[in-house]
Amino acid sequence: MAEAAATALAVAGMAAVTYATRAAGLFLVNRLRLAGRWEPFLQSIPGTVLVSILAPAVLAGGPAEWLAAAATVAASLRFRSLPLALAVGLAVVWVLRRIT
């Protein structure tokens, strides 16, 4: 019982710290004036984070993951729609994993 309480307390503490850092970041960013090079730099961060998360999985994967990544890039360039590109990538990897 004491172990479960300690685990719950640790999880609650981690959640509080995570929320506090994100809320503080949003609070500060909303009060800053972005000019010059900072605005495009900060706007590109979500995409770079996504690439840094997905690149190792694609590189460590096999032909299904490589073809799905290529299809995602192609759909993104063709349709300029992130949700559609993600759906294409998911569909391609799902189909290729089923047939191989």
PyMOL commands that set and color helices and strands:
alter all, ss='L'
color gray80, all
select helices_A, chain A and resi 2-29+38-60+63-79+82-99
alter helices_A, ss='H'
color red, helices_A
deselect
rebuild
show_as cartoon
